[in-house]
């Protein structure tokens, strides 16, 4: 019995070890500093809410470069963790080339091919990839790009950023596809906003994840107290480039919408300056627009100023006629400081890992600070900024003298183009007589609320070509694709994200790259080490076992 008890001390751990080796049970420990392999609580809650079978097909299988293999491994690990949290979630990897799926079929599913150079066995070839995944839930389906679209970064950095975005990408799309009811987004139509054809790209983007449509006042003229019940049914309202002043009653209606928990996305022009006019006449008069919202925004600690912002360091290009040869015009792409571009520098989940955002004739935003309201800057200009007072002339000829200040123009510190506001909002009319005409008036929001203010009404406007709208952010003449669509998508996701999943976009995965030169120099040594070390360990263990056996039975 004593010997059996002594043997059990070795037998039980040995059995447990064997069970772990054969996968009967397992547990993973995440020892990385950034908790790379740990799912967030919000993701776990989303996964547990899946009540019906959900299938994920990943089209990232086959023979392709090593850096894509890393993305494949990251995706496999993540989906395996998903399945452990909820067995109703299943996945499989598919090689579209080996299964002979036609490109037309894949493109009809919303996938665009990627063609990469690939060196194998000393031969340079090209491999076609479809780095996408599809979700299938009940009768619904959607495709997810696994590689982020971001310009001016190399492939290694792009894939590393894509790996950082995987958890948010899958979790947010799972949350969207299993939602029993989509949230409602209303686009205010009353204040001479952008035309429907100019706003089609934005609307198409919203409709991918939300119910969306125009919100038209009941009397077809202005918002009144009678519109408030319908307005409250919208979880978010978008106000894009209003040019007609808001009446006092309209402002109280919007104020009470916000006090009832409604989210708002404001795209405001404080100056009238249109590029179409400038291209035609080579010169235009820019003048301020007063939409009667200064006191409204002041309540939330925001002030939109009138002077135009010019950025001489971070600016978009415009294509202009620079001359002609034998009657044929010559076009050049030149820096246009009135079109500053927003580049993520604040590590905010709304602006992280997206292409630069193009602003057109923006003005500046001052943040004044309010108790219980957290203000975050989303985009701002560079240190080489000037302010141009209005009314004033804007001329194309200014591109020829970028180092000279024009009339009523002065250097400035960096200026803000977009801010997010979050916190305990209070009514701008809590102590004013206007509230007397509104029954059930609320002085403050019940919990926390959110708002985004952008000092450019054209940030959500798409270009047109032959009567057809281009994708939001696409510039026809310079052939650039800016990040306006993804930026505004992130804005709405942040406003309407009750589970705080968008914070996952701030996840940072440190790229621990191998030293290629050292690998080449020490390759042979490590090969011999890996070959001989196991044999040496077996020899030592065999010798120890033989010595113990001889010692025990030799007596």
ZIHU-V654955 format. One record per residue. N is the residue number from 1. PSI is psi as a letter, one per 30 degrees, with the letter a starting at -180 (999 if undefined). OMEGA is omega in radians with two decimals (NA if undefined). BURIAL is b if it has 9 or more other ideal C-beta (glycine too) atoms within 8 Angstrom, else e. Layout:
N & PSI & OMEGA & BURIAL
N & PSI & OMEGA & BURIAL
This chain:
1 & e & 3.13 & e
2 & e & 3.13 & e
3 & e & -3.14 & e
4 & e & 3.11 & e
5 & e & 3.12 & e
6 & e & 3.14 & e
7 & e & -3.13 & e
8 & e & 3.13 & e
9 & f & 3.13 & e
10 & e & -3.07 & e
11 & e & -3.08 & e
12 & e & 3.08 & e
13 & e & 3.14 & e
14 & e & 3.12 & e
15 & e & 3.13 & e
16 & e & 3.12 & e
17 & e & 3.13 & e
18 & e & 3.11 & e
19 & e & 3.10 & b
20 & e & 3.14 & b
21 & e & -3.11 & e
22 & g & 2.99 & e
23 & g & 3.10 & e
24 & e & 2.99 & e
25 & l & -3.13 & e
26 & l & 3.03 & e
27 & k & -3.11 & e
28 & k & 3.09 & e
29 & k & 3.14 & e
30 & j & -3.09 & e
31 & g & 3.14 & e
32 & k & -3.10 & e
33 & e & -3.09 & e
34 & g & -3.12 & e
35 & h & -3.05 & e
36 & e & -3.03 & e
37 & g & 3.13 & e
38 & k & 3.11 & e
39 & k & 3.10 & b
40 & l & 3.11 & b
41 & e & -3.14 & e
42 & e & 3.08 & b
43 & e & -3.14 & b
44 & e & 3.11 & b
45 & e & 3.11 & b
46 & e & -3.13 & b
47 & e & -3.13 & b
48 & f & 3.13 & e
49 & f & 3.08 & e
50 & j & -3.05 & b
51 & f & 3.13 & e
52 & l & -3.14 & e
53 & k & 3.10 & e
54 & k & -3.09 & b
55 & k & 3.10 & b
56 & j & 3.05 & b
57 & k & -3.11 & b
58 & k & -3.10 & b
59 & h & -3.12 & b
60 & i & -3.13 & b
61 & k & 3.11 & b
62 & a & -3.09 & b
63 & j & -3.10 & e
64 & l & -3.05 & b
65 & l & -3.04 & e
66 & e & -3.11 & e
67 & f & 3.04 & b
68 & f & 3.04 & b
69 & e & 3.11 & b
70 & e & 3.10 & b
71 & e & 3.09 & b
72 & e & -3.14 & b
73 & e & 3.11 & e
74 & e & -3.14 & b
75 & e & 3.12 & b
76 & e & -3.12 & b
77 & e & -3.11 & b
78 & e & -3.10 & b
79 & f & 3.06 & b
80 & e & 3.07 & e
81 & e & 3.08 & b
82 & e & -3.09 & b
83 & e & 3.10 & b
84 & e & 3.12 & e
85 & e & -3.10 & b
86 & j & -3.12 & b
87 & f & 3.10 & e
88 & f & 3.10 & b
89 & k & 3.13 & b
90 & l & -3.12 & b
91 & l & 3.00 & b
92 & l & 3.12 & e
93 & k & -3.05 & b
94 & k & 3.01 & b
95 & j & -3.06 & b
96 & f & 3.12 & b
97 & e & -3.12 & e
98 & e & 3.13 & e
99 & g & 3.06 & e
100 & h & 3.02 & e
101 & k & -3.11 & b
102 & k & 3.12 & e
103 & e & 3.12 & e
104 & e & 3.13 & e
105 & e & -3.14 & e
106 & e & 3.13 & b
107 & e & 3.07 & b
108 & f & 3.09 & e
109 & g & 3.10 & b
110 & g & -3.11 & e
111 & k & 3.10 & b
112 & k & -3.09 & e
113 & l & 3.02 & b
114 & k & 3.13 & b
115 & k & -3.06 & e
116 & k & 2.99 & b
117 & k & -3.04 & e
118 & k & 3.12 & b
119 & k & 3.14 & e
120 & k & -3.11 & e
121 & h & 3.10 & e
122 & g & -3.11 & e
123 & k & 3.12 & e
124 & j & 3.12 & e
125 & l & 3.07 & e
126 & k & -3.13 & e
127 & k & 3.13 & b
128 & k & -3.12 & b
129 & l & 2.99 & b
130 & i & -3.06 & b
131 & i & -3.11 & b
132 & l & 2.98 & b
133 & l & 3.06 & b
134 & k & 3.05 & b
135 & k & 3.09 & b
136 & j & -3.11 & b
137 & j & -3.05 & b
138 & b & -3.13 & e
139 & g & -3.07 & e
140 & l & 3.09 & e
141 & l & 3.10 & e
142 & l & 3.10 & b
143 & k & -3.09 & b
144 & k & 3.02 & b
145 & k & -3.14 & b
146 & f & -3.13 & b
147 & k & -3.13 & b
148 & l & 3.08 & b
149 & j & -3.14 & e
150 & k & -3.07 & b
151 & l & 3.00 & e
152 & g & 2.98 & e
153 & l & -3.13 & e
154 & l & -3.03 & e
155 & e & -3.12 & e
156 & e & 3.13 & b
157 & e & 3.13 & b
158 & e & -3.14 & b
159 & e & 3.08 & b
160 & e & 3.08 & b
161 & e & 3.10 & b
162 & e & 3.09 & b
163 & e & 3.09 & b
164 & e & -3.02 & b
165 & f & -3.01 & b
166 & e & -3.07 & b
167 & e & 3.11 & b
168 & e & -3.10 & b
169 & e & -3.13 & b
170 & e & -3.06 & b
171 & e & -3.12 & b
172 & e & 3.13 & b
173 & e & 3.05 & b
174 & e & 3.12 & b
175 & e & -3.12 & b
176 & e & -3.02 & b
177 & f & -3.12 & b
178 & f & -3.10 & b
179 & k & 3.14 & e
180 & e & 3.10 & e
181 & k & 3.07 & e
182 & k & 3.08 & e
183 & l & -3.06 & b
184 & k & 3.08 & b
185 & k & 3.11 & b
186 & k & 3.08 & b
187 & j & -3.05 & b
188 & k & 3.11 & b
189 & j & -3.12 & e
190 & f & -2.96 & b
191 & h & -3.11 & b
192 & h & -3.11 & e
193 & a & 3.09 & b
194 & k & 3.11 & b
195 & l & -3.14 & e
196 & e & -3.13 & e
197 & f & 3.10 & e
198 & f & -3.05 & b
199 & g & -3.06 & b
200 & e & 3.13 & b
201 & e & 3.11 & b
202 & e & -3.13 & b
203 & e & 3.10 & b
204 & e & 3.13 & e
205 & e & -3.13 & b
206 & e & -3.04 & b
207 & f & 3.10 & b
208 & e & -3.05 & e
209 & f & -3.05 & e
210 & l & 2.89 & b
211 & k & -3.07 & e
212 & l & 3.10 & b
213 & l & 3.14 & e
214 & k & 3.02 & e
215 & j & -3.08 & b
216 & k & 3.12 & e
217 & l & -3.08 & b
218 & e & -3.11 & e
219 & g & 3.11 & e
220 & g & -3.09 & e
221 & e & -3.08 & e
222 & l & 3.11 & b
223 & k & 3.08 & b
224 & l & 3.13 & b
225 & f & 3.14 & e
226 & f & -3.14 & e
227 & f & -3.02 & b
228 & e & 3.12 & b
229 & e & 3.10 & e
230 & e & -3.11 & b
231 & e & -3.11 & b
232 & f & 3.09 & b
233 & f & 3.08 & e
234 & k & 3.11 & b
235 & f & 3.10 & e
236 & k & 3.09 & b
237 & k & 3.12 & b
238 & k & 3.08 & b
239 & j & -2.99 & b
240 & j & 3.04 & b
241 & h & 3.05 & b
242 & k & -3.14 & b
243 & f & 3.07 & b
244 & k & -3.11 & e
245 & k & 3.07 & e
246 & k & 3.06 & b
247 & l & 3.12 & b
248 & e & 3.13 & e
249 & e & 3.12 & b
250 & e & -3.14 & b
251 & e & 3.10 & b
252 & e & 3.09 & b
253 & e & 3.12 & b
254 & e & 3.09 & b
255 & e & -3.12 & b
256 & f & 3.01 & b
257 & e & 3.13 & b
258 & e & 3.13 & b
259 & f & 3.08 & b
260 & g & 3.04 & b
261 & g & -3.13 & b
262 & k & 3.10 & b
263 & k & -3.10 & b
264 & k & 3.05 & b
265 & j & -3.06 & b
266 & k & 3.00 & b
267 & j & -2.90 & b
268 & k & 2.95 & b
269 & k & 3.06 & b
270 & f & -3.13 & b
271 & k & 3.05 & b
272 & j & 3.10 & b
273 & j & -3.07 & b
274 & k & -3.10 & e
275 & e & 3.13 & b
276 & e & 3.11 & e
277 & e & -3.10 & e
278 & e & -3.14 & b
279 & e & -3.11 & e
280 & e & -3.02 & e
281 & f & -3.14 & e
282 & g & -3.09 & e
283 & k & 3.10 & e
284 & l & 3.06 & b
285 & j & 3.08 & e
286 & k & -3.11 & b
287 & l & -3.07 & e
288 & l & 3.07 & b
289 & k & 3.10 & b
290 & j & 3.12 & e
291 & g & 3.04 & b
292 & h & -3.12 & e
293 & g & -3.08 & b
294 & e & -3.12 & b
295 & e & 3.14 & e
296 & e & -3.12 & b
297 & e & 3.13 & b
298 & e & 3.13 & b
299 & f & -3.12 & b
300 & g & 3.09 & b
301 & h & -3.12 & b
302 & k & 3.04 & b
303 & k & 3.12 & b
304 & k & -3.06 & b
305 & l & -3.07 & b
306 & e & -3.06 & e
307 & k & 3.08 & b
308 & k & 3.12 & b
309 & k & 3.05 & b
310 & k & -3.13 & b
311 & j & -3.07 & b
312 & g & -3.14 & b
313 & e & -3.13 & e
314 & i & -3.09 & b
315 & l & 3.08 & b
316 & l & 3.10 & b
317 & k & 2.93 & b
318 & l & -3.11 & b
319 & k & -3.08 & b
320 & l & 3.09 & b
321 & j & -3.07 & e
322 & f & -3.13 & e
323 & a & 3.10 & e
324 & l & 3.08 & e
325 & j & -3.13 & e
326 & h & 3.10 & e
327 & f & 3.12 & e
328 & k & -3.10 & e
329 & k & 3.06 & e
330 & k & -3.10 & b
331 & k & 3.07 & e
332 & k & 3.06 & e
333 & j & -3.06 & e
334 & l & 3.11 & b
335 & k & 3.12 & b
336 & j & -3.00 & b
337 & f & 3.08 & b
338 & f & 3.09 & b
339 & i & 3.12 & b
340 & l & 3.10 & b
341 & k & 3.12 & b
342 & k & 3.12 & b
343 & k & -3.09 & e
344 & j & 3.11 & b
345 & g & -3.04 & e
346 & g & 3.14 & e
347 & h & 3.11 & e
348 & k & -3.10 & b
349 & f & 3.14 & b
350 & e & -3.03 & b
351 & g & -3.06 & b
352 & k & 3.03 & b
353 & h & 3.03 & b
354 & l & 3.07 & b
355 & l & 3.06 & b
356 & k & -3.11 & b
357 & k & -3.11 & b
358 & k & 3.03 & b
359 & k & -3.11 & b
360 & j & -3.11 & b
361 & h & 3.13 & b
362 & l & 2.96 & b
363 & a & -3.04 & b
364 & l & 3.08 & b
365 & k & 3.00 & b
366 & k & 3.06 & e
367 & k & -3.01 & b
368 & f & 3.13 & e
369 & k & 3.10 & e
370 & k & 3.13 & b
371 & k & 3.09 & e
372 & g & 3.07 & e
373 & k & 3.11 & b
374 & k & -3.12 & e
375 & k & 3.10 & b
376 & k & 3.08 & b
377 & k & 3.14 & b
378 & e & 3.12 & b
379 & k & 3.05 & b
380 & l & -3.09 & b
381 & l & -3.12 & b
382 & a & 3.13 & b
383 & f & 3.12 & e
384 & i & -3.07 & e
385 & k & 2.97 & b
386 & l & 3.08 & b
387 & k & 3.14 & b
388 & j & -3.12 & b
389 & l & 3.10 & e
390 & l & 0.11 & b
391 & k & -3.08 & e
392 & l & 3.10 & b
393 & k & 2.98 & e
394 & k & -3.07 & b
395 & k & 3.07 & b
396 & f & -3.11 & b
397 & f & 3.12 & e
398 & f & 3.14 & b
399 & f & -3.12 & b
400 & f & -3.10 & e
401 & i & -3.07 & e
402 & f & -3.12 & b
403 & f & -3.09 & e
404 & k & 3.08 & e
405 & k & 3.10 & e
406 & a & -3.10 & b
407 & k & 3.10 & e
408 & h & 3.13 & e
409 & k & -3.11 & b
410 & l & 3.10 & e
411 & l & -3.09 & e
412 & l & 2.97 & b
413 & l & 3.12 & e
414 & k & -3.09 & b
415 & k & -3.06 & b
416 & k & 3.09 & b
417 & f & -3.07 & b
418 & k & 3.12 & b
419 & l & 2.98 & b
420 & k & -3.13 & b
421 & k & -3.13 & b
422 & k & 3.09 & b
423 & a & -3.11 & b
424 & j & -3.12 & b
425 & k & 3.03 & b
426 & l & -3.07 & b
427 & k & 3.06 & b
428 & f & -3.06 & b
429 & g & -3.10 & b
430 & e & -3.11 & b
431 & g & -3.11 & e
432 & l & -3.04 & e
433 & f & -3.11 & e
434 & f & -3.08 & b
435 & f & -3.08 & b
436 & f & 3.14 & e
437 & g & -3.10 & e
438 & j & 3.05 & b
439 & l & -3.13 & e
440 & h & 3.14 & e
441 & k & 3.14 & b
442 & k & -3.14 & b
443 & f & 3.14 & e
444 & l & 3.13 & b
445 & k & -3.05 & b
446 & e & 3.12 & e
447 & b & 3.04 & e
448 & l & 3.11 & e
449 & l & -3.09 & b
450 & l & 3.12 & b
451 & k & 3.03 & b
452 & k & 3.14 & b
453 & k & 3.14 & b
454 & k & -3.06 & b
455 & h & 3.07 & b
456 & j & -3.14 & b
457 & f & -3.09 & b
458 & g & -3.11 & b
459 & f & 3.12 & b
460 & g & -3.11 & b
461 & k & 3.08 & b
462 & l & 3.08 & b
463 & l & -3.13 & b
464 & k & 3.05 & b
465 & j & 3.13 & e
466 & h & 3.09 & e
467 & f & -3.14 & e
468 & k & 3.13 & e
469 & k & 3.05 & b
470 & l & 3.07 & b
471 & k & 3.14 & e
472 & k & -3.11 & b
473 & f & -3.14 & b
474 & k & 3.09 & b
475 & j & -3.03 & b
476 & e & -2.99 & e
477 & e & -3.13 & e
478 & f & 3.12 & b
479 & h & 3.10 & e
480 & k & 3.04 & e
481 & j & -3.13 & b
482 & l & -3.02 & b
483 & g & -3.08 & b
484 & e & -3.11 & b
485 & e & -3.13 & b
486 & e & 3.10 & b
487 & e & -3.11 & b
488 & e & 3.04 & b
489 & e & 3.12 & b
490 & e & 3.10 & b
491 & e & -3.13 & b
492 & e & 3.12 & b
493 & e & 3.12 & b
494 & e & -3.13 & b
495 & e & -2.99 & b
496 & g & -3.08 & b
497 & j & -3.14 & b
498 & f & -3.06 & e
499 & g & 3.05 & e
500 & g & 3.14 & e
501 & e & -3.04 & b
502 & f & 3.09 & b
503 & f & 3.09 & b
504 & f & 3.11 & b
505 & f & 3.10 & b
506 & g & -3.13 & b
507 & k & -3.13 & b
508 & k & 3.11 & e
509 & j & -3.13 & b
510 & k & 3.14 & e
511 & j & -3.13 & e
512 & i & -3.04 & e
513 & k & 3.10 & e
514 & l & 3.10 & e
515 & j & -3.05 & e
516 & e & -3.13 & e
517 & e & 3.13 & e
518 & e & 3.10 & e
519 & e & -3.13 & b
520 & e & -3.10 & e
521 & e & -3.01 & e
522 & g & -3.05 & e
523 & e & -3.09 & e
524 & e & -3.13 & e
525 & e & -3.11 & e
526 & e & 3.07 & e
527 & e & 3.10 & e
528 & e & 3.11 & e
529 & e & -3.12 & e
530 & f & 3.12 & e
531 & e & -3.00 & e
532 & f & -3.08 & e
533 & e & 3.11 & e
534 & e & 3.12 & e
535 & e & 3.13 & e
536 & e & 3.13 & e
537 & e & 3.11 & e
538 & e & 3.13 & e
539 & e & 3.13 & e
540 & e & 3.13 & e
541 & e & 3.11 & e
542 & e & 3.12 & e
543 & e & 3.12 & e
544 & e & 3.13 & e
545 & e & -3.14 & e
546 & e & -3.12 & e
547 & e & 3.12 & e
548 & e & -3.13 & e
549 & e & -3.13 & e
550 & e & -3.13 & e
551 & e & -3.07 & e
552 & e & -3.03 & e
553 & f & 3.14 & e
554 & f & -3.13 & e
555 & 999 & NA & e
